[in-house]
Amino acid sequence: MNNKKIDTEFAPKAIGPYSQAIDLGDLVFVSGQIPLDPETMEVVGETIEEQTTQVMKNLEAILKAADLSFENVAKFTIYLTDLADFDAVNKTYAAFLTEPYPARATVEVCKLPKDVKVEIDLIAKR
């Protein structure tokens, strides 16, 4: 398997032993992104809308570094600390996408890194 690491300064650096993304040629797997400012590595926003917007910007930057866009995304997984935020996340998330929307799963988790409200990962296809 030919793994190519995708790395960009326009998205947060990994906060653990993982890559921002791995490019396998036809498929690109983007690691879960939380709402960190890439320059300061500080959490952006207090509301779910602000945090989701930053997460989507981080994902977009990583896709761009792989010469892809949200139009290439086959599947998202969204992790929320409160499913009551589901509607607000949908509205914010949808503003970055066009139809047909990718496949998606959304799950509630008890906690996320740095106590953020949302984390999103994705799989994209060339």
N, CA, C and O atoms as a GROMACS GRO file, in nm:
protein
  504
    1MET      N    1   0.086  -0.118   0.000
    1MET     CA    2   0.000   0.000   0.000
    1MET      C    3   0.090   0.123   0.000
    1MET      O    4   0.184   0.131   0.079
    2ASN      N    5   0.061   0.218  -0.088
    2ASN     CA    6   0.137   0.342  -0.099
    2ASN      C    7   0.067   0.454  -0.024
    2ASN      O    8  -0.021   0.519  -0.080
    3ASN      N    9   0.103   0.478   0.100
    3ASN     CA   10   0.044   0.584   0.180
    3ASN      C   11   0.121   0.713   0.159
    3ASN      O   12   0.243   0.718   0.173
    4LYS      N   13   0.048   0.819   0.125
    4LYS     CA   14   0.110   0.951   0.114
    4LYS      C   15   0.047   1.039   0.220
    4LYS      O   16  -0.075   1.054   0.227
    5LYS      N   17   0.130   1.097   0.302
    5LYS     CA   18   0.084   1.186   0.408
    5LYS      C   19   0.042   1.319   0.348
    5LYS      O   20   0.115   1.376   0.267
    6ILE      N   21  -0.074   1.369   0.388
    6ILE     CA   22  -0.119   1.503   0.350
    6ILE      C   23  -0.100   1.592   0.472
    6ILE      O   24  -0.143   1.558   0.582
    7ASP      N   25  -0.034   1.704   0.451
    7ASP     CA   26  -0.003   1.794   0.562
    7ASP      C   27  -0.013   1.937   0.511
    7ASP      O   28   0.044   1.971   0.407
    8THR      N   29  -0.084   2.021   0.584
    8THR     CA   30  -0.095   2.162   0.548
    8THR      C   31  -0.088   2.248   0.673
    8THR      O   32  -0.138   2.211   0.779
    9GLU      N   33  -0.027   2.363   0.658
    9GLU     CA   34  -0.021   2.460   0.769
    9GLU      C   35  -0.154   2.532   0.788
    9GLU      O   36  -0.172   2.603   0.887
   10PHE      N   37  -0.248   2.514   0.693
   10PHE     CA   38  -0.377   2.582   0.700
   10PHE      C   39  -0.482   2.504   0.777
   10PHE      O   40  -0.599   2.542   0.781
   11ALA      N   41  -0.440   2.394   0.838
   11ALA     CA   42  -0.525   2.316   0.927
   11ALA      C   43  -0.443   2.285   1.052
   11ALA      O   44  -0.320   2.287   1.046
   12PRO      N   45  -0.508   2.255   1.163
   12PRO     CA   46  -0.432   2.228   1.286
   12PRO      C   47  -0.337   2.110   1.271
   12PRO      O   48  -0.368   2.012   1.204
   13LYS      N   49  -0.222   2.122   1.335
   13LYS     CA   50  -0.129   2.011   1.341
   13LYS      C   51  -0.193   1.899   1.421
   13LYS      O   52  -0.276   1.923   1.508
   14ALA      N   53  -0.154   1.777   1.392
   14ALA     CA   54  -0.204   1.663   1.468
   14ALA      C   55  -0.164   1.679   1.615
   14ALA      O   56  -0.053   1.721   1.647
   15ILE      N   57  -0.258   1.646   1.704
   15ILE     CA   58  -0.229   1.656   1.848
   15ILE      C   59  -0.202   1.518   1.906
   15ILE      O   60  -0.214   1.496   2.027
   16GLY      N   61  -0.166   1.426   1.820
   16GLY     CA   62  -0.133   1.289   1.860
   16GLY      C   63  -0.057   1.221   1.748
   16GLY      O   64  -0.017   1.286   1.651
   17PRO      N   65  -0.036   1.091   1.761
   17PRO     CA   66   0.039   1.017   1.659
   17PRO      C   67  -0.048   0.977   1.539
   17PRO      O   68  -0.080   0.860   1.520
   18TYR      N   69  -0.084   1.076   1.461
   18TYR     CA   70  -0.164   1.053   1.340
   18TYR      C   71  -0.134   1.164   1.239
   18TYR      O   72  -0.075   1.266   1.274
   19SER      N   73  -0.175   1.142   1.115
   19SER     CA   74  -0.157   1.241   1.009
   19SER      C   75  -0.286   1.318   0.988
   19SER      O   76  -0.394   1.268   1.021
   20GLN      N   77  -0.276   1.439   0.935
   20GLN     CA   78  -0.397   1.514   0.901
   20GLN      C   79  -0.481   1.432   0.803
   20GLN      O   80  -0.604   1.427   0.814
   21ALA      N   81  -0.414   1.369   0.707
   21ALA     CA   82  -0.483   1.283   0.612
   21ALA      C   83  -0.383   1.187   0.550
   21ALA      O   84  -0.262   1.211   0.550
   22ILE      N   85  -0.436   1.078   0.498
   22ILE     CA   86  -0.357   0.980   0.423
   22ILE      C   87  -0.420   0.964   0.286
   22ILE      O   88  -0.539   0.936   0.273
   23ASP      N   89  -0.338   0.981   0.183
   23ASP     CA   90  -0.381   0.968   0.044
   23ASP      C   91  -0.339   0.831  -0.006
   23ASP      O   92  -0.220   0.799  -0.009
   24LEU      N   93  -0.436   0.750  -0.046
   24LEU     CA   94  -0.408   0.617  -0.098
   24LEU      C   95  -0.422   0.613  -0.250
   24LEU      O   96  -0.428   0.506  -0.310
   25GLY      N   97  -0.429   0.730  -0.313
   25GLY     CA   98  -0.444   0.737  -0.458
   25GLY      C   99  -0.587   0.766  -0.496
   25GLY      O  100  -0.621   0.879  -0.531
   26ASP      N  101  -0.672   0.665  -0.491
   26ASP     CA  102  -0.814   0.685  -0.522
   26ASP      C  103  -0.893   0.736  -0.402
   26ASP      O  104  -0.994   0.805  -0.418
   27LEU      N  105  -0.847   0.703  -0.283
   27LEU     CA  106  -0.916   0.742  -0.160
   27LEU      C  107  -0.826   0.827  -0.072
   27LEU      O  108  -0.706   0.804  -0.062
   28VAL      N  109  -0.888   0.926  -0.007
   28VAL     CA  110  -0.818   1.009   0.090
   28VAL      C  111  -0.898   1.003   0.220
   28VAL      O  112  -1.017   1.032   0.223
   29PHE      N  113  -0.829   0.965   0.327
   29PHE     CA  114  -0.890   0.954   0.459
   29PHE      C  115  -0.842   1.073   0.542
   29PHE      O  116  -0.723   1.086   0.570
   30VAL      N  117  -0.936   1.159   0.581
   30VAL     CA  118  -0.901   1.278   0.660
   30VAL      C  119  -0.934   1.251   0.806
   30VAL      O  120  -1.047   1.214   0.839
   31SER      N  121  -0.836   1.270   0.891
   31SER     CA  122  -0.854   1.249   1.034
   31SER      C  123  -0.956   1.345   1.092
   31SER      O  124  -0.981   1.452   1.037
   32GLY      N  125  -1.016   1.304   1.202
   32GLY     CA  126  -1.113   1.388   1.270
   32GLY      C  127  -1.054   1.525   1.302
   32GLY      O  128  -0.943   1.537   1.353
   33GLN      N  129  -1.132   1.627   1.270
   33GLN     CA  130  -1.092   1.764   1.297
   33GLN      C  131  -1.182   1.823   1.404
   33GLN      O  132  -1.303   1.804   1.404
   34ILE      N  133  -1.118   1.894   1.496
   34ILE     CA  134  -1.192   1.968   1.598
   34ILE      C  135  -1.172   2.116   1.569
   34ILE      O  136  -1.087   2.152   1.487
   35PRO      N  137  -1.247   2.204   1.635
   35PRO     CA  138  -1.241   2.347   1.602
   35PRO      C  139  -1.119   2.420   1.658
   35PRO      O  140  -1.131   2.506   1.745
   36LEU      N  141  -1.003   2.384   1.606
   36LEU     CA  142  -0.880   2.452   1.646
   36LEU      C  143  -0.838   2.550   1.539
   36LEU      O  144  -0.849   2.521   1.419
   37ASP      N  145  -0.790   2.665   1.582
   37ASP     CA  146  -0.729   2.761   1.490
   37ASP      C  147  -0.592   2.705   1.452
   37ASP      O  148  -0.513   2.673   1.540
   38PRO      N  149  -0.563   2.692   1.322
   38PRO     CA  150  -0.435   2.634   1.281
   38PRO      C  151  -0.312   2.711   1.328
   38PRO      O  152  -0.206   2.652   1.347
   39GLU      N  153  -0.325   2.841   1.346
   39GLU     CA  154  -0.210   2.922   1.387
   39GLU      C  155  -0.184   2.914   1.537
   39GLU      O  156  -0.070   2.900   1.580
   40THR      N  157  -0.291   2.924   1.616
   40THR     CA  158  -0.275   2.930   1.761
   40THR      C  159  -0.296   2.796   1.830
   40THR      O  160  -0.254   2.777   1.945
   41MET      N  161  -0.360   2.702   1.760
   41MET     CA  162  -0.398   2.571   1.815
   41MET      C  163  -0.493   2.586   1.935
   41MET      O  164  -0.500   2.497   2.021
   42GLU      N  165  -0.564   2.697   1.939
   42GLU     CA  166  -0.664   2.721   2.043
   42GLU      C  167  -0.803   2.691   1.986
   42GLU      O  168  -0.826   2.703   1.866
   43VAL      N  169  -0.895   2.651   2.073
   43VAL     CA  170  -1.033   2.623   2.033
   43VAL      C  171  -1.098   2.751   1.985
   43VAL      O  172  -1.086   2.856   2.048
   44VAL      N  173  -1.169   2.742   1.872
   44VAL     CA  174  -1.241   2.855   1.814
   44VAL      C  175  -1.390   2.839   1.844
   44VAL      O  176  -1.449   2.735   1.814
   45GLY      N  177  -1.448   2.941   1.903
   45GLY     CA  178  -1.592   2.946   1.922
   45GLY      C  179  -1.642   2.874   2.045
   45GLY      O  180  -1.585   2.777   2.093
   46GLU      N  181  -1.753   2.928   2.094
   46GLU     CA  182  -1.821   2.866   2.207
   46GLU      C  183  -1.949   2.797   2.163
   46GLU      O  184  -1.992   2.699   2.224
   47THR      N  185  -2.011   2.849   2.056
   47THR     CA  186  -2.136   2.789   2.010
   47THR      C  187  -2.108   2.673   1.915
   47THR      O  188  -2.000   2.664   1.856
   48ILE      N  189  -2.206   2.586   1.900
   48ILE     CA  190  -2.191   2.473   1.808
   48ILE      C  191  -2.175   2.523   1.664
   48ILE      O  192  -2.102   2.461   1.586
   49GLU      N  193  -2.241   2.631   1.629
   49GLU     CA  194  -2.229   2.686   1.494
   49GLU      C  195  -2.087   2.735   1.467
   49GLU      O  196  -2.030   2.706   1.362
   50GLU      N  197  -2.029   2.809   1.560
   50GLU     CA  198  -1.892   2.859   1.544
   50GLU      C  199  -1.793   2.744   1.537
   50GLU      O  200  -1.702   2.744   1.454
   51GLN      N  201  -1.812   2.646   1.623
   51GLN     CA  202  -1.720   2.533   1.624
   51GLN      C  203  -1.732   2.449   1.496
   51GLN      O  204  -1.631   2.406   1.440
   52THR      N  205  -1.855   2.427   1.451
   52THR     CA  206  -1.874   2.350   1.327
   52THR      C  207  -1.814   2.423   1.208
   52THR      O  208  -1.753   2.360   1.121
   53THR      N  209  -1.830   2.554   1.202
   53THR     CA  210  -1.772   2.632   1.093
   53THR      C  211  -1.621   2.614   1.090
   53THR      O  212  -1.564   2.594   0.982
   54GLN      N  213  -1.554   2.622   1.205
   54GLN     CA  214  -1.408   2.606   1.208
   54GLN      C  215  -1.368   2.465   1.167
   54GLN      O  216  -1.270   2.447   1.095
   55VAL      N  217  -1.442   2.365   1.212
   55VAL     CA  218  -1.412   2.227   1.173
   55VAL      C  219  -1.421   2.212   1.021
   55VAL      O  220  -1.333   2.152   0.959
   56MET      N  221  -1.526   2.267   0.962
   56MET     CA  222  -1.543   2.256   0.816
   56MET      C  223  -1.431   2.329   0.742
   56MET      O  224  -1.385   2.282   0.638
   57LYS      N  225  -1.387   2.443   0.794
   57LYS     CA  226  -1.275   2.516   0.733
   57LYS      C  227  -1.147   2.433   0.741
   57LYS      O  228  -1.069   2.430   0.646
   58ASN      N  229  -1.126   2.365   0.853
   58ASN     CA  230  -1.007   2.281   0.868
   58ASN      C  231  -1.012   2.164   0.770
   58ASN      O  232  -0.911   2.132   0.705
   59LEU      N  233  -1.128   2.100   0.758
   59LEU     CA  234  -1.143   1.990   0.664
   59LEU      C  235  -1.120   2.038   0.520
   59LEU      O  236  -1.055   1.970   0.441
   60GLU      N  237  -1.175   2.154   0.489
   60GLU     CA  238  -1.161   2.211   0.354
   60GLU      C  239  -1.013   2.236   0.321
   60GLU      O  240  -0.970   2.212   0.208
   61ALA      N  241  -0.937   2.286   0.418
   61ALA     CA  242  -0.794   2.313   0.397
   61ALA      C  243  -0.717   2.184   0.370
   61ALA      O  244  -0.627   2.182   0.285
   62ILE      N  245  -0.751   2.079   0.440
   62ILE     CA  246  -0.682   1.951   0.419
   62ILE      C  247  -0.720   1.894   0.283
   62ILE      O  248  -0.633   1.845   0.211
   63LEU      N  249  -0.847   1.900   0.247
   63LEU     CA  250  -0.888   1.855   0.114
   63LEU      C  251  -0.815   1.933   0.005
   63LEU      O  252  -0.769   1.874  -0.093
   64LYS      N  253  -0.805   2.064   0.022
   64LYS     CA  254  -0.736   2.147  -0.076
   64LYS      C  255  -0.590   2.104  -0.091
   64LYS      O  256  -0.536   2.101  -0.201
   65ALA      N  257  -0.526   2.071   0.021
   65ALA     CA  258  -0.386   2.026   0.016
   65ALA      C  259  -0.373   1.895  -0.061
   65ALA      O  260  -0.265   1.863  -0.112
   66ALA      N  261  -0.482   1.820  -0.070
   66ALA     CA  262  -0.483   1.694  -0.147
   66ALA      C  263  -0.539   1.716  -0.287
   66ALA      O  264  -0.567   1.620  -0.359
   67ASP      N  265  -0.556   1.843  -0.326
   67ASP     CA  266  -0.614   1.880  -0.456
   67ASP      C  267  -0.756   1.825  -0.471
   67ASP      O  268  -0.795   1.779  -0.578
   68LEU      N  269  -0.832   1.832  -0.363
   68LEU     CA  270  -0.971   1.788  -0.362
   68LEU      C  271  -1.058   1.898  -0.302
   68LEU      O  272  -1.009   2.002  -0.258
   69SER      N  273  -1.190   1.873  -0.302
   69SER     CA  274  -1.285   1.966  -0.241
   69SER      C  275  -1.396   1.884  -0.177
   69SER      O  276  -1.395   1.761  -0.182
   70PHE      N  277  -1.492   1.952  -0.117
   70PHE     CA  278  -1.605   1.882  -0.056
   70PHE      C  279  -1.684   1.802  -0.160
   70PHE      O  280  -1.754   1.707  -0.124
   71GLU      N  281  -1.674   1.839  -0.287
   71GLU     CA  282  -1.744   1.764  -0.392
   71GLU      C  283  -1.689   1.622  -0.408
   71GLU      O  284  -1.756   1.536  -0.464
   72ASN      N  285  -1.567   1.597  -0.359
   72ASN     CA  286  -1.506   1.465  -0.366
   72ASN      C  287  -1.539   1.376  -0.247
   72ASN      O  288  -1.504   1.258  -0.246
   73VAL      N  289  -1.606   1.431  -0.146
   73VAL     CA  290  -1.630   1.356  -0.023
   73VAL      C  291  -1.739   1.252  -0.045
   73VAL      O  292  -1.848   1.281  -0.094
   74ALA      N  293  -1.706   1.129  -0.007
   74ALA     CA  294  -1.802   1.018  -0.015
   74ALA      C  295  -1.877   1.001   0.118
   74ALA      O  296  -1.995   0.967   0.118
   75LYS      N  297  -1.806   1.026   0.230
   75LYS     CA  298  -1.870   1.004   0.361
   75LYS      C  299  -1.808   1.091   0.469
   75LYS      O  300  -1.686   1.107   0.477
   76PHE      N  301  -1.895   1.147   0.550
   76PHE     CA  302  -1.856   1.219   0.671
   76PHE      C  303  -1.900   1.137   0.793
   76PHE      O  304  -1.997   1.062   0.786
   77THR      N  305  -1.827   1.151   0.901
   77THR     CA  306  -1.874   1.105   1.032
   77THR      C  307  -1.864   1.224   1.125
   77THR      O  308  -1.759   1.287   1.138
   78ILE      N  309  -1.976   1.254   1.191
   78ILE     CA  310  -1.983   1.367   1.283
   78ILE      C  311  -2.000   1.314   1.424
   78ILE      O  312  -2.085   1.229   1.451
   79TYR      N  313  -1.917   1.364   1.514
   79TYR     CA  314  -1.922   1.326   1.655
   79TYR      C  315  -1.966   1.449   1.734
   79TYR      O  316  -1.902   1.554   1.728
   80LEU      N  317  -2.075   1.436   1.808
   80LEU     CA  318  -2.130   1.546   1.887
   80LEU      C  319  -2.134   1.507   2.034
   80LEU      O  320  -2.161   1.391   2.067
   81THR      N  321  -2.107   1.602   2.121
   81THR     CA  322  -2.121   1.574   2.264
   81THR      C  323  -2.266   1.591   2.310
   81THR      O  324  -2.300   1.554   2.422
   82ASP      N  325  -2.351   1.647   2.223
   82ASP     CA  326  -2.492   1.664   2.256
   82ASP      C  327  -2.575   1.657   2.128
   82ASP      O  328  -2.568   1.748   2.045
   83LEU      N  329  -2.654   1.552   2.112
   83LEU     CA  330  -2.736   1.538   1.992
   83LEU      C  331  -2.843   1.646   1.981
   83LEU      O  332  -2.907   1.660   1.876
   84ALA      N  333  -2.864   1.723   2.086
   84ALA     CA  334  -2.955   1.838   2.077
   84ALA      C  335  -2.900   1.942   1.981
   84ALA      O  336  -2.974   2.029   1.934
   85ASP      N  337  -2.770   1.936   1.951
   85ASP     CA  338  -2.708   2.028   1.855
   85ASP      C  339  -2.723   1.982   1.710
   85ASP      O  340  -2.675   2.050   1.619
   86PHE      N  341  -2.787   1.870   1.686
   86PHE     CA  342  -2.798   1.809   1.554
   86PHE      C  343  -2.850   1.907   1.448
   86PHE      O  344  -2.790   1.918   1.342
   87ASP      N  345  -2.960   1.977   1.474
   87ASP     CA  346  -3.018   2.069   1.376
   87ASP      C  347  -2.924   2.186   1.344
   87ASP      O  348  -2.907   2.223   1.228
   88ALA      N  349  -2.863   2.242   1.446
   88ALA     CA  350  -2.771   2.354   1.425
   88ALA      C  351  -2.648   2.309   1.345
   88ALA      O  352  -2.600   2.382   1.258
   89VAL      N  353  -2.598   2.190   1.374
   89VAL     CA  354  -2.484   2.138   1.298
   89VAL      C  355  -2.525   2.116   1.153
   89VAL      O  356  -2.450   2.150   1.062
   90ASN      N  357  -2.643   2.060   1.130
   90ASN     CA  358  -2.691   2.037   0.994
   90ASN      C  359  -2.692   2.166   0.912
   90ASN      O  360  -2.645   2.167   0.798
   91LYS      N  361  -2.744   2.273   0.969
   91LYS     CA  362  -2.751   2.401   0.897
   91LYS      C  363  -2.612   2.454   0.864
   91LYS      O  364  -2.588   2.499   0.753
   92THR      N  365  -2.523   2.450   0.960
   92THR     CA  366  -2.388   2.501   0.940
   92THR      C  367  -2.311   2.415   0.839
   92THR      O  368  -2.249   2.467   0.747
   93TYR      N  369  -2.317   2.286   0.857
   93TYR     CA  370  -2.250   2.189   0.771
   93TYR      C  371  -2.300   2.200   0.627
   93TYR      O  372  -2.220   2.201   0.534
   94ALA      N  373  -2.431   2.209   0.609
   94ALA     CA  374  -2.490   2.214   0.475
   94ALA      C  375  -2.446   2.337   0.396
   94ALA      O  376  -2.442   2.333   0.273
   95ALA      N  377  -2.411   2.445   0.463
   95ALA     CA  378  -2.368   2.567   0.395
   95ALA      C  379  -2.237   2.547   0.318
   95ALA      O  380  -2.206   2.625   0.228
   96PHE      N  381  -2.161   2.444   0.352
   96PHE     CA  382  -2.034   2.415   0.285
   96PHE      C  383  -2.049   2.316   0.169
   96PHE      O  384  -1.953   2.294   0.095
   97LEU      N  385  -2.167   2.258   0.153
   97LEU     CA  386  -2.185   2.147   0.059
   97LEU      C  387  -2.289   2.178  -0.048
   97LEU      O  388  -2.370   2.270  -0.034
   98THR      N  389  -2.284   2.099  -0.154
   98THR     CA  390  -2.387   2.106  -0.258
   98THR      C  391  -2.442   1.964  -0.277
   98THR      O  392  -2.376   1.865  -0.246
   99GLU      N  393  -2.561   1.958  -0.329
   99GLU     CA  394  -2.623   1.828  -0.355
   99GLU      C  395  -2.562   1.766  -0.478
   99GLU      O  396  -2.522   1.839  -0.569
  100PRO      N  397  -2.552   1.636  -0.487
  100PRO     CA  398  -2.598   1.539  -0.386
  100PRO      C  399  -2.501   1.537  -0.267
  100PRO      O  400  -2.379   1.537  -0.283
  101TYR      N  401  -2.560   1.536  -0.148
  101TYR     CA  402  -2.479   1.535  -0.027
  101TYR      C  403  -2.412   1.399  -0.009
  101TYR      O  404  -2.466   1.297  -0.050
  102PRO      N  405  -2.294   1.397   0.053
  102PRO     CA  406  -2.226   1.270   0.080
  102PRO      C  407  -2.304   1.186   0.182
  102PRO      O  408  -2.394   1.237   0.250
  103ALA      N  409  -2.270   1.060   0.191
  103ALA     CA  410  -2.322   0.975   0.298
  103ALA      C  411  -2.268   1.030   0.431
  103ALA      O  412  -2.167   1.101   0.434
  104ARG      N  413  -2.339   0.995   0.540
  104ARG     CA  414  -2.297   1.052   0.668
  104ARG      C  415  -2.350   0.969   0.784
  104ARG      O  416  -2.456   0.907   0.776
  105ALA      N  417  -2.274   0.969   0.891
  105ALA     CA  418  -2.318   0.916   1.019
  105ALA      C  419  -2.296   1.024   1.122
  105ALA      O  420  -2.198   1.099   1.116
  106THR      N  421  -2.387   1.033   1.217
  106THR     CA  422  -2.373   1.128   1.328
  106THR      C  423  -2.395   1.051   1.457
  106THR      O  424  -2.495   0.980   1.471
  107VAL      N  425  -2.302   1.064   1.550
  107VAL     CA  426  -2.313   0.993   1.677
  107VAL      C  427  -2.286   1.088   1.793
  107VAL      O  428  -2.210   1.185   1.781
  108GLU      N  429  -2.349   1.058   1.904
  108GLU     CA  430  -2.321   1.132   2.027
  108GLU      C  431  -2.213   1.059   2.105
  108GLU      O  432  -2.217   0.937   2.120
  109VAL      N  433  -2.117   1.135   2.153
  109VAL     CA  434  -2.009   1.081   2.234
  109VAL      C  435  -2.006   1.155   2.368
  109VAL      O  436  -2.059   1.266   2.379
  110CYS      N  437  -1.946   1.094   2.468
  110CYS     CA  438  -1.949   1.158   2.600
  110CYS      C  439  -1.848   1.272   2.611
  110CYS      O  440  -1.868   1.364   2.690
  111LYS      N  441  -1.739   1.267   2.532
  111LYS     CA  442  -1.637   1.371   2.543
  111LYS      C  443  -1.551   1.371   2.419
  111LYS      O  444  -1.531   1.267   2.356
  112LEU      N  445  -1.499   1.489   2.383
  112LEU     CA  446  -1.408   1.505   2.271
  112LEU      C  447  -1.282   1.577   2.318
  112LEU      O  448  -1.284   1.641   2.423
  113PRO      N  449  -1.173   1.566   2.242
  113PRO     CA  450  -1.049   1.635   2.282
  113PRO      C  451  -1.073   1.784   2.307
  113PRO      O  452  -1.149   1.850   2.237
  114LYS      N  453  -1.005   1.834   2.408
  114LYS     CA  454  -1.009   1.976   2.444
  114LYS      C  455  -1.151   2.023   2.479
  114LYS      O  456  -1.181   2.142   2.474
  115ASP      N  457  -1.237   1.928   2.514
  115ASP     CA  458  -1.376   1.957   2.555
  115ASP      C  459  -1.456   2.033   2.450
  115ASP      O  460  -1.544   2.112   2.485
  116VAL      N  461  -1.427   2.009   2.323
  116VAL     CA  462  -1.505   2.073   2.216
  116VAL      C  463  -1.639   2.002   2.202
  116VAL      O  464  -1.661   1.895   2.258
  117LYS      N  465  -1.728   2.064   2.124
  117LYS     CA  466  -1.863   2.012   2.104
  117LYS      C  467  -1.876   1.922   1.982
  117LYS      O  468  -1.970   1.842   1.973
  118VAL      N  469  -1.780   1.933   1.885
  118VAL     CA  470  -1.794   1.862   1.758
  118VAL      C  471  -1.658   1.821   1.702
  118VAL      O  472  -1.559   1.892   1.716
  119GLU      N  473  -1.657   1.704   1.640
  119GLU     CA  474  -1.543   1.656   1.563
  119GLU      C  475  -1.599   1.590   1.438
  119GLU      O  476  -1.702   1.522   1.443
  120ILE      N  477  -1.531   1.611   1.325
  120ILE     CA  478  -1.578   1.553   1.198
  120ILE      C  479  -1.458   1.493   1.125
  120ILE      O  480  -1.352   1.555   1.115
  121ASP      N  481  -1.477   1.371   1.073
  121ASP     CA  482  -1.377   1.314   0.983
  121ASP      C  483  -1.445   1.282   0.850
  121ASP      O  484  -1.567   1.293   0.838
  122LEU      N  485  -1.366   1.243   0.749
  122LEU     CA  486  -1.425   1.216   0.619
  122LEU      C  487  -1.340   1.124   0.536
  122LEU      O  488  -1.221   1.103   0.562
  123ILE      N  489  -1.405   1.068   0.433
  123ILE     CA  490  -1.338   0.989   0.331
  123ILE      C  491  -1.375   1.051   0.198
  123ILE      O  492  -1.492   1.073   0.168
  124ALA      N  493  -1.272   1.080   0.116
  124ALA     CA  494  -1.294   1.141  -0.014
  124ALA      C  495  -1.240   1.048  -0.123
  124ALA      O  496  -1.150   0.968  -0.100
  125LYS      N  497  -1.298   1.062  -0.242
  125LYS     CA  498  -1.257   0.981  -0.358
  125LYS      C  499  -1.214   1.072  -0.472
  125LYS      O  500  -1.278   1.174  -0.500
  126ARG      N  501  -1.106   1.035  -0.537
  126ARG     CA  502  -1.060   1.110  -0.654
  126ARG      C  503  -1.147   1.077  -0.773
  126ARG      O  504  -1.125   1.130  -0.882
   0.00000   0.00000   0.00000
